[in-house]
Amino acid sequence: MYSFEQLKIFITVCETGSFSAAARKLKRAQSGISQAISNLEISINQTLFDRSGNTPTLTNEGEALLPVVKAIMLQQLHFEQKIASLELQHEHELVIAIEESLSSPALLAHLAILADEFPITNIEIIAESTLDIGKLVEDGSAHIGIVYADGKIHHQVDFTTIGYTRFITVAAPNHPLSSQSKIKDIDLRHHRQVVLRATEGQELWFSYGISSQHWYANNHTIINELTQQGVGWSILPEEMVQPAIAAGKLIKLDIDYEPNGWINTLDCLSSRRHVLGPVYKRAIALLKEYMNQQNLHNSFHIEH
């Protein structure tokens, strides 16, 4: 019978490209890696690697089994994380990482209810960029993460949709695009864009850089200010920029192909490394309640 250890070694050889590289990564002897793969092949009666060349290459059978093995290992990880979390007796603390552009007084007032309902639980709220929150939840630094859906699959966290938000394209009143109607994609490309980008280079799927000139920032607050200063046009959360639009500091651009902006979901990521008990459940309920109120208040609906 094959073992999880053999499956892990199989994946590592595929990722590193050779038995020797896998041995270095796993801090094992190369002979042990080779033997583990041989034993796995015997146990499943399939040849996984062609060893006739200088480096092993996946056989057709190996290519067919690799995605299945990866899925098995992800399920094992999930199982182990849940077991570890169950060994803890109760929630001593709750760390909530919130997309910084959503950290409004109204949202914090909603979460403040937790102070009265769970007086002995220490709660920490972190304002971070959506692009960094996923990693915080994955490594256990945060129990909950509230993010704009970025299209990325987070294998080590659970997630649920808690609401929707609209992003619109804006520029300063003196920007050349502000006086233009029915702006097309080519028009945007001719002017500098202020783009959200994480330190590792990730960008959101709907607001990535399309212009030939860019300024980058790692949070929406800075992008909002730079856009008001006339540095360039940007795509920002509608609720966040409404005060600046009302004050005449920003103009909503008339985009021909997206006149109603971009509708995006708000997701709640939750860690599998911690006990997620009554405090967590109440926090999620409050966040959903807040988002429902905001969506109703803004008459929010999907217009696509």
C-alpha positions as CSV (number, residue, x, y, z in Angstrom):
1,M,0.0,0.0,0.0
2,Y,1.3,3.5,-0.9
3,S,1.9,6.1,1.8
4,F,1.4,9.8,2.1
5,E,5.2,10.2,2.3
6,Q,5.6,8.5,-1.0
7,L,3.0,10.7,-2.6
8,K,4.7,13.8,-1.2
9,I,8.0,12.6,-2.7
10,F,6.4,12.0,-6.0
11,I,5.0,15.6,-6.1
12,T,8.4,17.0,-5.0
13,V,10.3,15.1,-7.8
14,C,7.8,16.5,-10.3
15,E,8.2,20.0,-9.0
16,T,12.0,20.0,-8.8
17,G,12.7,18.0,-11.9
18,S,15.0,15.3,-10.6
19,F,15.5,12.8,-7.8
20,S,18.6,14.6,-6.7
21,A,16.9,18.0,-6.5
22,A,14.0,16.4,-4.6
23,A,16.5,14.9,-2.2
24,R,18.1,18.3,-1.5
25,K,14.7,19.9,-0.9
26,L,13.5,17.2,1.4
27,K,16.9,16.8,3.1
28,R,16.9,13.1,2.2
29,A,19.5,10.8,0.6
30,Q,19.0,10.5,-3.2
31,S,18.9,6.7,-2.8
32,G,16.0,7.0,-0.4
33,I,14.0,9.2,-2.8
34,S,14.6,6.8,-5.7
35,Q,13.6,3.8,-3.5
36,A,10.4,5.6,-2.4
37,I,9.4,6.2,-6.0
38,S,10.1,2.6,-6.9
39,N,8.1,1.3,-4.0
40,L,5.2,3.6,-5.0
41,E,5.3,2.3,-8.5
42,I,5.2,-1.2,-7.3
43,S,2.3,-0.6,-4.9
44,I,0.1,1.0,-7.6
45,N,1.5,-1.2,-10.5
46,Q,2.2,1.8,-12.6
47,T,5.5,3.3,-14.0
48,L,5.5,7.0,-13.1
49,F,8.9,8.1,-14.5
50,D,10.9,7.3,-17.6
51,R,14.4,6.9,-16.3
52,S,16.1,6.3,-19.7
53,G,17.5,9.9,-20.0
54,N,19.7,12.1,-17.8
55,T,16.7,13.2,-15.8
56,P,13.4,11.4,-15.1
57,T,10.4,12.4,-17.1
58,L,6.8,11.7,-16.3
59,T,5.2,8.9,-18.2
60,N,1.6,9.2,-19.5
61,E,0.5,7.3,-16.4
62,G,2.5,9.7,-14.2
63,E,0.9,12.8,-15.8
64,A,-2.5,11.3,-15.4
65,L,-2.0,10.6,-11.7
66,L,-0.2,13.8,-10.7
67,P,-3.3,16.1,-10.3
68,V,-5.1,13.3,-8.4
69,V,-2.1,13.0,-6.0
70,K,-2.0,16.7,-5.5
71,A,-5.7,16.7,-4.6
72,I,-5.1,13.9,-2.1
73,M,-2.3,15.7,-0.4
74,L,-4.4,18.9,-0.1
75,Q,-7.1,16.9,1.6
76,Q,-4.6,15.4,4.0
77,L,-3.3,18.9,4.8
78,H,-6.9,20.0,5.5
79,F,-7.5,17.0,7.7
80,E,-4.4,17.6,9.8
81,Q,-5.1,21.3,10.2
82,K,-8.6,20.5,11.4
83,I,-7.3,17.9,13.9
84,A,-4.8,20.4,15.2
85,S,-7.4,23.1,15.7
86,L,-9.7,20.7,17.5
87,E,-7.0,20.0,20.1
88,L,-7.3,23.6,21.3
89,Q,-10.1,24.1,23.9
90,H,-11.5,27.6,23.0
91,E,-10.8,30.9,21.3
92,H,-8.3,33.0,23.2
93,E,-8.1,35.5,20.5
94,L,-9.4,36.5,17.1
95,V,-7.3,38.3,14.5
96,I,-9.2,39.9,11.7
97,A,-7.4,41.2,8.6
98,I,-9.5,43.6,6.6
99,E,-8.9,45.1,3.2
100,E,-7.8,48.6,4.1
101,S,-10.2,50.4,1.9
102,L,-13.1,48.7,3.7
103,S,-12.0,49.8,7.2
104,S,-14.6,52.4,7.6
105,P,-16.0,53.8,11.0
106,A,-19.3,52.1,10.2
107,L,-17.7,48.7,9.8
108,L,-15.6,49.0,12.9
109,A,-18.7,50.1,14.9
110,H,-20.3,46.9,13.8
111,L,-17.4,44.8,14.9
112,A,-17.2,46.7,18.2
113,I,-20.3,44.7,19.3
114,L,-17.9,41.8,19.9
115,A,-16.3,43.6,22.8
116,D,-19.5,43.4,24.9
117,E,-20.5,39.9,23.7
118,F,-17.1,38.3,24.2
119,P,-15.3,40.3,26.8
120,I,-12.5,37.8,27.6
121,T,-11.5,37.2,23.9
122,N,-8.6,39.4,22.7
123,I,-9.5,40.8,19.2
124,E,-6.9,42.3,16.9
125,I,-7.9,44.1,13.7
126,I,-5.3,44.5,10.9
127,A,-5.8,46.8,7.9
128,E,-3.9,45.3,4.9
129,S,-4.1,45.1,1.2
130,T,-6.3,42.4,-0.3
131,L,-3.2,41.1,-2.1
132,D,-1.4,40.4,1.2
133,I,-4.3,39.2,3.4
134,G,-4.5,35.7,1.8
135,K,-1.0,34.9,2.9
136,L,-1.7,36.1,6.4
137,V,-4.6,33.7,6.7
138,E,-2.8,30.9,5.0
139,D,0.2,31.0,7.5
140,G,-2.1,31.5,10.5
141,S,-1.2,35.1,11.3
142,A,-4.8,36.0,10.9
143,H,-7.9,33.9,11.6
144,I,-10.2,35.8,9.3
145,G,-9.5,37.9,6.1
146,I,-11.9,40.2,4.4
147,V,-10.8,40.7,0.8
148,Y,-11.9,41.6,-2.7
149,A,-12.1,38.4,-4.7
150,D,-8.9,38.2,-6.7
151,G,-9.5,35.0,-8.6
152,K,-6.7,33.2,-6.7
153,I,-7.3,29.8,-5.3
154,H,-6.2,29.6,-1.7
155,H,-5.6,25.9,-1.0
156,Q,-5.0,26.2,2.8
157,V,-8.0,28.4,3.7
158,D,-11.8,28.2,3.5
159,F,-13.8,31.1,2.0
160,T,-17.3,32.4,1.7
161,T,-18.8,35.3,-0.1
162,I,-20.2,38.0,2.2
163,G,-21.2,40.7,-0.2
164,Y,-20.5,42.7,-3.4
165,T,-18.8,46.0,-4.2
166,R,-18.5,48.2,-7.2
167,F,-15.2,49.6,-8.6
168,I,-15.3,52.6,-10.9
169,T,-12.7,54.4,-13.0
170,V,-11.8,57.9,-11.8
171,A,-9.4,60.8,-12.4
172,A,-8.8,64.3,-11.1
173,P,-11.0,67.0,-12.6
174,N,-8.1,68.6,-14.5
175,H,-7.1,65.2,-16.1
176,P,-7.5,65.1,-19.9
177,L,-9.8,62.1,-19.6
178,S,-12.2,63.9,-17.3
179,S,-13.7,66.0,-20.1
180,Q,-13.9,63.1,-22.5
181,S,-17.1,61.1,-23.1
182,K,-17.4,57.4,-24.1
183,I,-13.8,56.6,-23.2
184,K,-12.5,53.5,-24.9
185,D,-9.8,51.1,-23.9
186,I,-7.3,52.7,-26.2
187,D,-7.9,56.1,-24.6
188,L,-7.0,54.7,-21.2
189,R,-3.8,53.2,-22.5
190,H,-2.6,56.6,-23.6
191,H,-2.6,58.0,-20.1
192,R,-0.7,57.1,-16.9
193,Q,-2.5,54.6,-14.6
194,V,-2.1,54.3,-10.9
195,V,-2.3,50.5,-10.1
196,L,-2.7,48.4,-7.0
197,R,0.3,46.0,-6.8
198,A,1.6,43.9,-3.9
199,T,5.3,43.7,-3.1
200,E,5.5,40.4,-4.9
201,G,4.0,41.8,-8.0
202,Q,0.4,40.6,-7.9
203,E,-2.4,42.8,-9.2
204,L,-6.1,42.4,-9.0
205,W,-7.7,40.8,-12.0
206,F,-10.0,43.7,-12.8
207,S,-7.7,46.7,-12.1
208,Y,-4.3,45.4,-13.4
209,G,-2.1,47.8,-15.4
210,I,-3.1,48.3,-19.0
211,S,-1.4,51.6,-19.7
212,S,2.1,52.0,-21.1
213,Q,2.9,54.3,-18.0
214,H,2.3,53.3,-14.4
215,W,2.6,54.4,-10.9
216,Y,2.2,51.6,-8.3
217,A,1.0,51.5,-4.7
218,N,0.2,48.6,-2.4
219,N,-3.1,50.0,-1.0
220,H,-6.2,51.8,-2.3
221,T,-5.8,54.7,0.1
222,I,-2.5,55.8,-1.5
223,I,-4.0,55.3,-5.0
224,N,-7.0,57.4,-4.1
225,E,-4.7,60.3,-3.0
226,L,-2.4,60.0,-6.0
227,T,-5.3,60.1,-8.3
228,Q,-6.7,63.2,-6.6
229,Q,-3.2,64.8,-7.1
230,G,-3.6,64.2,-10.9
231,V,-0.8,61.6,-11.1
232,G,-3.1,59.4,-13.3
233,W,-6.4,57.6,-13.7
234,S,-7.3,54.6,-11.5
235,I,-9.9,52.0,-10.7
236,L,-11.1,52.3,-7.1
237,P,-14.0,51.2,-4.8
238,E,-17.0,53.4,-5.5
239,E,-17.9,53.7,-1.8
240,M,-14.3,54.8,-1.0
241,V,-14.2,57.6,-3.6
242,Q,-17.8,58.9,-3.2
243,P,-16.7,61.7,-0.7
244,A,-13.9,62.9,-3.1
245,I,-16.4,62.9,-6.0
246,A,-18.9,64.8,-4.0
247,A,-16.2,67.3,-3.1
248,G,-15.2,67.8,-6.7
249,K,-11.8,66.2,-6.2
250,L,-12.4,63.2,-8.4
251,I,-14.5,62.6,-11.5
252,K,-16.1,59.3,-12.5
253,L,-14.9,58.6,-16.0
254,D,-17.4,57.7,-18.7
255,I,-16.1,54.3,-19.7
256,D,-17.8,53.1,-22.9
257,Y,-17.4,49.4,-22.3
258,E,-18.1,49.4,-18.6
259,P,-20.5,52.3,-17.9
260,N,-21.7,50.8,-14.6
261,G,-18.2,49.9,-13.3
262,W,-16.9,46.5,-12.3
263,I,-18.9,44.4,-9.9
264,N,-16.7,42.2,-7.6
265,T,-17.4,39.9,-4.7
266,L,-16.2,40.4,-1.1
267,D,-14.9,37.2,0.3
268,C,-14.2,36.1,3.9
269,L,-11.2,33.8,4.2
270,S,-10.9,31.7,7.3
271,S,-7.9,29.8,8.6
272,R,-7.8,26.1,9.0
273,R,-5.0,26.4,11.6
274,H,-7.2,27.7,14.4
275,V,-10.3,26.9,16.3
276,L,-13.1,28.8,14.7
277,G,-15.8,28.8,17.3
278,P,-18.5,31.2,18.6
279,V,-16.5,34.4,18.4
280,Y,-15.5,33.7,14.8
281,K,-19.1,32.8,13.8
282,R,-20.5,35.9,15.4
283,A,-17.8,38.1,13.7
284,I,-18.8,36.6,10.3
285,A,-22.5,37.2,11.0
286,L,-21.8,40.8,11.9
287,L,-19.7,41.3,8.7
288,K,-22.4,39.8,6.5
289,E,-25.0,41.9,8.3
290,Y,-22.9,45.0,7.7
291,M,-22.4,44.2,4.0
292,N,-26.1,43.5,3.4
293,Q,-26.9,46.9,5.0
294,Q,-24.4,48.7,2.8
295,N,-25.6,47.0,-0.4
296,L,-29.2,47.8,0.4
297,H,-28.3,51.4,1.4
298,N,-26.4,51.9,-1.9
299,S,-29.2,50.2,-3.9
300,F,-26.5,47.8,-5.0
301,H,-27.3,45.4,-7.7
302,I,-25.4,43.7,-10.5
303,E,-26.1,45.4,-13.8
304,H,-24.2,43.1,-16.1
